[in-house]
Amino acid sequence: MTDTAVPPDLRTRPVQLSAVSAQPSVLTAPRKHTSIAELPFSARLGIAATLGLIAYFGVFAQAFADAAAGSRAAGLVVTPLLMVLIATGYHRPSRGVGDSESDWIIAAIVGTACFAAIYLLTERMPTLSSLWRLPSLGFVVWFACLLAILFGARHVVRMWKLWVFAACCATPLPFLLGASALGGSDGAVALLAGGVGAVAVFLATETGRLRHRLIATVSCFVLAAVLMTFLDAYLGLLAAVVIGAGVLPVVAVVVSHRITRSTGEVPQPSDARLPRVAPVSLATLTVIAIALAVVNYPASRAPDAPSVAADWTAHAGLAAPDAFPFITRSLGADATLMRYELPGTGRPAAAVDVMTSPSRAALDDYAGAVWYPSASPVEYRPAPPTAGLPAGARIVHTNADTATYGDDQHWYAVTWNWHAGSVYQTVTVIVSQSFDGRDMPPAPAPLSLLDTSVRPALWTTRQQPHVDGEVDPSVISRADQVTRLLVKSAEVAGAPARD
C-alpha cells in the first residue's frame, strides 16, 4: 500500500493566532441621561409645587390682595411656601416596594373623599365654612395627592408633621384667633407669623441634629421678630410677613442644610428609590391642576360699600353707647365696637351694634363670624329684596322653637356694611325674640376656638337636622323698622345708603 500524494494547494498551513481585544457592542452601551421616570428629588418637588400653585393660584392671589388691603390673616400668604419648605426635609425615599398604580389608587380614593368632605361641610354649614375658608384646605389635599404620586404613598404618610402644620395654617381662622390671643396689634400678627415660620424651619431640618435644629429655629425667630418690627413700621404688615415669615425661613433652611453636609452629618444613603413617573401621569396631573384652577377661580368681589355721612348715628338719635374693647384684639388697635340700646315698651327690645375699622379687608376677615351666643350653628341668609333693607343686607337668627328652660336668649339680627366717612362699618340691628320688651338682646362676645370648631363639630356628629325655625312677625317688623330708620337717617345726613 502506497501513500497518496497530496496536492500542494490542500496541504496544511500553519495559522498564527493573535489576541484581539473585545469591543463593546454598540447596542448594549449605556447612555447617560435622565428620563422623566427617573426625575430627581428636587425636580419632583418643583413639579408638585408648580402644579399645586396652578390649581390654587386664584385662592392665594386673593389672599395676597386681601393682605395688601389690610387683612389680618397675612400669614396665609406664606403658607404654600412654608409647606414646600417643610417637604424638602423629607428627601430620603421611603423603604419598601413602590407601586405607581397603587399610589394612583390611594391618591384618587383619599383625595376624592377629602374633597367630598370639604364640599359637604361647606354645604351643611356655609356661614362657618366661610369663616374658616374651608376651600383653602383643598390645597393641602391636592398637594398631598401630588406627593403621593411623585414620591409614593408611604412617603406622604411619613410626612404627617407637615399635614398637621398645614391643617393649622392653610385656613385663616386659627391664625386670627392666635393673633387675637396675643393682643391683636400689627406687632402681634407679625410676631405670630414669625413663630409660624420658625416652626417650619424646625420641621424642614428633620435630618439634622436636634442641637442644630434648635439653633436654626431660635435664630430664625429672633431675627424675624427684630426684622419684622422694623419692616412693619416702614413697609407695612404684608412686607414684614413675606420677608420675616417667608424669605427668612428659606434662608435659614438652606444654610442649615449646607452646614449639615459640611459637617458630615448627612444620613447614610438608602437603598430605596423614588417611584417611576410616566409621562402620561404628569400630563394627567397637569390637566387636573388646570381643572382645579378653573373651579377655584375667585368669584367677583362684592361691590363697594354704600357711603354715608360719618355722623349718621347722631342723625338717627343714637346716643349713650356701650363700648366693647375686645374687638381691638380681632380687628386691630383702630377698631371699635359700640352698642346703642333701644328698649321696647310692649314690643321686642332692640340694639344697634356698630363695628368700625379703617380697613374693609379686616372686616371681611370676619364676614362669616357670628358675634352672639347660640346653642346651635346659625346661618346668614340674604335679606329679601322686597324688605327695603340696605344693599347686601343679611339676616340671621336662632331657633326659638327649640328653646328649653334655662336656654340662652334667642334673637334675630339684620347686618350690612357701609362706608362712613373715612372708615368702614358693619352695622347690626339685633332684636330679642322676647315679646315683653324687658329682655335686651345678648351682647356681642369674642370668638373662641371652642365655639367655632368643637361645638359645631359635635353638633354635626350628632346628625342634628338643620332647622332655621320660625320668627314671630312682630320681631321681624321691629328689626325692619329700626333698619329703615337708620337708612333714612343716613340719607338725610347727605350720602345715599343704597346703591
C-alpha positions in Angstrom: 0.0 0.0 0.0 1.4 3.3 -1.1 0.8 6.8 0.2 -1.4 9.0 -1.9 0.2 12.3 -2.9 -1.5 15.4 -1.5 -1.8 18.3 -3.9 0.2 21.3 -2.8 -2.9 23.6 -2.6 -4.5 21.2 0.0 -1.5 20.9 2.3 -2.0 22.2 5.9 -0.5 25.6 6.5 0.4 27.0 10.0 -2.1 29.6 11.3 -1.0 32.4 13.5 -3.5 33.4 16.2 -3.3 36.9 17.8 -5.2 38.2 20.8 -7.9 40.7 19.8 -9.4 43.0 22.4 -13.1 42.7 22.7 -15.0 45.8 21.6 -18.2 46.8 23.4 -21.4 46.3 21.5 -23.0 49.4 20.2 -26.5 48.2 21.1 -25.7 47.5 24.7 -23.6 50.6 25.5 -25.3 52.5 28.4 -26.3 56.1 27.7 -26.0 58.7 30.5 -29.3 60.6 30.6 -32.2 61.1 33.0 -35.7 60.1 31.8 -39.0 61.5 33.1 -39.5 58.3 35.0 -36.2 58.9 36.9 -36.6 62.5 37.9 -34.5 63.6 40.9 -36.0 64.7 44.2 -35.7 68.4 43.6 -37.4 68.2 40.2 -40.3 66.2 41.6 -40.8 68.7 44.4 -40.7 71.5 42.0 -43.3 69.9 39.8 -45.5 69.3 42.9 -45.2 72.9 44.0 -45.9 74.3 40.5 -49.0 72.1 39.9 -50.2 72.9 43.4 -49.8 76.7 42.8 -51.5 76.5 39.4 -54.6 74.8 40.9 -55.0 77.3 43.7 -53.4 80.4 42.3 -56.7 82.3 42.5 -57.2 81.4 46.1 -53.8 82.6 47.3 -53.7 85.6 44.9 -56.9 86.7 46.5 -55.4 86.2 50.0 -52.4 88.3 48.9 -54.7 91.1 47.6 -56.6 91.0 50.9 -53.4 91.2 52.9 -52.3 94.2 50.9 -55.6 95.8 51.6 -55.3 95.3 55.4 -56.4 91.8 56.1 -55.2 90.4 59.5 -54.8 86.9 58.0 -51.4 87.8 56.4 -49.9 84.5 57.5 -52.0 82.7 54.8 -49.8 84.3 52.1 -46.6 82.4 53.1 -48.3 79.1 53.9 -47.7 77.4 50.5 -44.0 78.4 50.6 -43.6 77.0 54.1 -45.3 73.7 53.1 -42.9 73.2 50.3 -40.0 74.2 52.6 -41.0 71.5 55.1 -41.3 68.9 52.3 -37.6 69.5 51.4 -36.7 67.9 54.8 -38.0 64.5 53.7 -35.5 63.9 50.9 -34.8 60.3 51.7 -37.1 57.9 49.8 -39.3 55.6 51.9 -38.3 51.9 52.1 -40.5 49.2 50.6 -41.6 48.1 47.2 -43.1 51.0 45.3 -46.1 50.6 43.1 -47.2 53.5 40.9 -50.6 52.1 40.2 -51.3 51.7 44.0 -50.1 55.2 44.6 -52.6 56.5 42.0 -55.4 54.4 43.5 -54.7 55.6 47.0 -54.4 59.3 45.9 -57.6 59.1 44.0 -59.6 57.4 46.8 -58.3 59.6 49.7 -58.3 62.8 47.6 -61.9 62.3 46.4 -63.0 61.5 50.0 -61.4 64.7 51.4 -62.7 66.9 48.6 -66.2 65.4 49.2 -65.9 66.1 52.9 -64.9 69.7 52.3 -67.8 70.2 49.9 -70.4 68.6 52.2 -69.3 70.6 55.2 -69.4 73.8 53.1 -73.0 73.0 52.0 -74.1 72.0 55.5 -72.6 75.0 57.4 -71.9 77.7 54.8 -71.5 80.5 57.4 -69.0 78.7 59.5 -67.1 77.4 56.4 -66.8 80.9 55.1 -65.3 82.0 58.4 -62.8 79.1 58.2 -62.4 79.3 54.4 -62.6 75.6 54.2 -62.0 75.5 50.4 -58.4 76.6 51.2 -57.9 73.1 52.7 -58.3 71.8 49.2 -54.7 72.9 48.5 -53.5 70.7 51.3 -55.4 67.7 49.8 -54.2 68.4 46.3 -50.5 68.8 47.4 -50.7 65.5 49.3 -52.1 63.8 46.2 -49.3 65.2 44.1 -46.6 64.0 46.6 -48.2 60.6 46.8 -47.9 60.1 43.0 -44.5 61.7 42.6 -42.9 60.2 45.8 -45.1 57.4 46.8 -47.9 57.0 49.4 -45.5 55.7 52.1 -43.5 58.9 51.7 -46.7 61.0 52.2 -47.5 59.1 55.4 -44.0 59.8 56.8 -44.7 63.5 56.3 -47.6 63.6 58.9 -46.0 66.5 60.7 -46.3 68.6 57.5 -50.0 67.8 57.3 -50.6 68.8 60.9 -48.8 72.1 60.2 -50.8 72.6 57.0 -54.2 71.9 58.7 -53.4 74.6 61.2 -52.1 77.2 58.8 -54.0 76.7 55.5 -57.1 78.4 56.8 -57.0 81.9 58.3 -59.2 81.4 61.5 -56.5 79.7 63.7 -54.1 82.4 62.8 -56.7 85.1 63.5 -57.5 83.6 66.9 -53.9 83.3 67.7 -53.2 86.9 66.9 -56.2 87.9 69.0 -54.9 86.0 72.0 -51.6 87.9 71.6 -53.4 91.3 71.7 -54.3 91.7 68.0 -51.9 94.5 67.2 -49.8 94.6 64.0 -46.8 93.6 66.1 -48.7 90.6 67.5 -49.7 89.5 63.9 -46.1 89.8 62.7 -44.7 88.0 65.8 -47.1 85.1 65.3 -46.2 84.9 61.6 -42.5 84.8 62.6 -43.3 82.0 65.0 -45.1 80.0 62.2 -42.0 80.5 60.0 -39.7 79.3 62.8 -41.8 76.1 63.3 -41.5 75.5 59.6 -37.7 75.8 59.9 -37.7 73.2 62.7 -39.8 70.7 60.7 -37.7 71.3 57.5 -34.5 70.4 59.2 -35.7 66.9 60.1 -32.5 65.1 59.2 -30.1 67.4 61.3 -29.1 67.1 64.9 -31.5 68.4 67.4 -29.0 70.9 68.7 -28.5 72.4 65.2 -32.2 72.4 64.6 -33.0 74.3 67.7 -30.2 76.8 67.0 -31.6 77.4 63.5 -35.2 77.7 64.8 -34.4 80.1 67.6 -32.1 82.2 65.4 -34.8 82.4 62.7 -37.5 83.5 65.2 -35.3 86.1 66.9 -34.1 87.6 63.7 -37.6 87.6 62.2 -39.0 89.3 65.3 -36.4 92.1 65.0 -36.6 92.4 61.3 -40.4 92.3 61.1 -40.8 95.0 63.8 -38.6 97.3 61.7 -40.3 96.4 58.4 -43.8 96.8 59.9 -43.1 100.4 60.9 -41.8 101.4 57.4 -43.1 99.0 54.8 -46.3 97.6 56.3 -47.5 94.4 57.7 -47.6 92.4 54.4 -44.0 93.1 53.5 -42.9 92.3 57.1 -44.7 88.9 56.9 -43.4 88.0 53.5 -39.8 88.7 54.4 -39.8 87.7 58.0 -42.0 84.6 57.7 -41.3 83.6 54.1 -37.9 84.6 52.9 -36.0 84.3 56.2 -37.1 80.7 56.9 -36.0 79.7 53.4 -32.5 81.2 54.0 -32.3 79.5 57.4 -33.2 76.1 56.0 -30.7 76.4 53.1 -27.9 77.4 55.5 -28.8 74.6 57.9 -28.7 72.0 55.1 -25.3 73.3 53.9 -23.9 73.1 57.4 -25.2 69.6 57.9 -23.5 68.5 54.7 -20.2 70.2 55.5 -20.0 68.6 59.0 -20.6 65.1 57.6 -24.0 64.7 59.3 -25.7 63.7 56.1 -27.6 60.5 56.8 -26.5 57.3 55.2 -27.9 56.7 51.7 -30.8 54.5 51.5 -31.3 51.6 49.1 -34.9 52.7 48.4 -35.6 54.5 45.2 -38.2 57.0 44.1 -41.1 55.5 42.2 -41.1 55.8 38.4 -43.3 58.5 37.0 -44.7 58.0 33.5 -45.1 61.0 31.1 -48.9 60.2 31.0 -49.0 60.7 34.8 -47.5 64.2 34.5 -49.9 65.0 31.7 -52.9 63.8 33.8 -51.8 65.8 36.8 -51.4 68.9 34.7 -55.0 68.6 33.3 -56.4 68.1 36.8 -54.4 71.2 38.0 -55.9 73.3 35.3 -59.4 72.0 36.1 -59.0 72.9 39.7 -57.7 76.3 38.7 -61.0 76.9 36.8 -63.1 75.6 39.8 -61.2 77.7 42.3 -61.2 80.9 40.3 -62.3 83.6 42.8 -65.8 85.0 42.3 -66.1 88.7 41.6 -65.8 90.7 44.7 -68.8 92.4 46.3 -69.4 95.9 45.2 -68.1 98.8 47.2 -70.0 99.5 50.4 -72.5 102.4 50.2 -71.2 105.7 51.5 -72.9 107.5 54.4 -72.0 110.5 56.5 -69.7 110.0 59.4 -72.3 111.4 61.9 -75.2 109.2 60.8 -75.6 107.9 64.4 -76.4 111.4 65.6 -79.0 111.9 62.9 -80.6 108.6 63.9 -80.8 109.7 67.5 -78.5 107.0 68.8 -76.7 108.1 72.0 -75.0 106.8 75.1 -73.2 103.8 73.5 -71.6 100.9 75.4 -68.1 100.0 74.2 -66.7 96.5 73.8 -62.9 96.8 73.8 -62.3 93.1 72.9 -62.8 94.0 69.2 -59.3 95.6 69.0 -57.9 92.1 69.6 -59.6 90.9 66.4 -59.6 93.9 64.1 -56.6 95.9 65.3 -56.0 98.9 67.6 -58.0 101.3 65.4 -61.2 99.3 65.6 -64.2 100.0 67.8 -67.5 98.2 68.6 -70.3 100.3 70.0 -73.8 99.3 71.1 -76.8 101.6 71.1 -79.7 100.1 73.1 -83.3 100.7 72.0 -85.5 99.3 74.8 -89.1 98.4 73.9 -92.4 99.1 75.6 -94.8 96.3 74.7 -92.6 95.3 71.8 -89.3 93.4 71.4 -86.2 95.2 72.6 -83.6 96.1 70.0 -80.0 97.2 69.9 -77.7 98.6 67.2 -74.1 97.3 67.2 -71.7 99.3 65.0 -68.3 97.7 64.3 -65.8 100.2 62.8 -62.4 99.7 61.2 -60.3 101.7 58.8 -59.8 98.6 56.6 -62.6 96.8 54.8 -60.4 93.7 54.4 -60.2 93.4 58.2 -64.0 93.4 58.4 -64.2 90.9 55.6 -61.9 88.5 57.6 -64.9 88.1 59.9 -67.7 88.3 57.4 -68.8 84.8 58.5 -68.5 85.4 62.2 -71.5 85.3 64.5 -70.6 87.5 67.5 -73.7 86.5 69.5 -74.3 83.3 71.5 -76.3 80.5 70.0 -76.9 76.9 71.1 -76.5 75.6 67.6 -74.8 76.9 64.4 -76.8 79.7 62.7 -76.6 80.7 59.1 -76.6 84.0 57.4 -79.2 84.5 54.7 -79.6 87.3 52.1 -82.3 89.7 53.1 -85.4 89.6 51.0 -85.2 92.3 48.3 -88.7 93.4 49.0 -87.9 94.3 52.6 -86.4 97.6 51.6 -83.2 96.9 53.6 -79.7 98.2 52.7 -77.9 96.7 49.7 -76.1 93.5 50.7 -78.0 93.1 54.0 -78.1 89.7 55.6 -80.4 88.2 58.2 -79.5 85.6 60.9 -81.4 84.3 63.9 -81.5 81.5 66.4 -84.3 78.9 66.5 -86.7 79.8 69.3 -88.8 76.7 68.6 -86.2 74.5 70.2 -85.9 76.7 73.3 -85.8 74.8 76.7 -85.9 76.0 80.2 -82.7 77.9 81.1 -81.7 78.1 77.4 -79.8 81.1 76.0 -81.8 84.1 74.9 -83.0 83.9 71.3 -82.5 86.8 68.9 -83.0 88.0 65.3 -80.5 90.2 63.5 -80.0 92.2 60.3 -76.5 93.2 59.3 -74.9 95.1 56.5 -71.7 97.1 55.6 -71.3 100.7 54.6 -68.6 103.4 54.3 -69.0 106.2 56.9 -66.5 109.0 56.2 -63.0 107.5 56.2 -63.9 104.2 57.9 -65.8 101.1 57.1 -68.6 99.9 59.4 -70.6 96.7 60.0 -74.0 97.7 61.3 -76.1 95.0 63.1 -79.7 95.6 64.2 -80.3 92.8 66.7 -83.8 92.2 68.2 -84.7 89.9 71.1 -87.3 87.3 70.4 -88.9 88.0 73.8 -92.1 90.0 73.3 -92.3 91.8 76.6 -89.5 94.3 75.8 -87.7 93.8 79.1 -85.0 91.4 77.9 -82.3 93.1 75.8 -80.7 91.1 73.1 -77.4 89.4 74.1 -74.2 91.4 74.0 -71.5 90.6 71.4 -68.8 88.3 72.6 -65.3 87.5 71.3 -64.8 84.4 69.1 -63.3 81.3 70.5 -61.9 78.1 69.1 -64.5 76.2 71.1 -67.4 78.0 69.6 -66.1 78.0 66.1 -64.9 74.4 65.8 -65.5 72.0 68.7 -69.2 72.7 69.3 -70.2 72.8 65.6 -68.2 69.5 65.1 -70.1 67.8 68.0 -73.4 69.2 66.7 -72.6 67.8 63.2 -71.6 64.3 64.5 -74.9 64.1 66.4 -76.5 64.3 62.9 -78.8 67.1 64.1 -81.2 68.4 61.4 -80.5 72.0 60.4 -83.8 73.8 61.0 -84.0 77.6 61.0 -87.3 77.8 62.8 -89.9 80.5 62.6 -89.5 84.0 63.8 -92.5 85.9 65.0 -93.6 88.7 62.6 -93.5 91.3 65.3 -89.8 90.6 65.8 -89.1 90.9 62.1 -91.2 94.1 61.9 -89.3 95.6 64.8 -85.9 94.9 63.1 -87.1 96.2 59.7 -88.4 99.4 61.4 -85.1 100.1 63.1 -83.2 99.4 60.0 -85.3 101.7 57.9 -84.8 104.4 60.5 -81.0 104.1 60.2 -81.1 104.1 56.4 -83.3 107.2 56.3 -81.1 109.0 58.8 -78.1 108.2 56.7 -79.8 109.5 53.6 -80.8 112.7 55.4 -77.2 113.1 56.5 -76.3 113.8 52.9 -75.0 110.5 51.5 -77.2 107.7 50.0 -77.0 104.4 51.8 -78.3 102.3 48.9 -76.9 101.6 45.5 
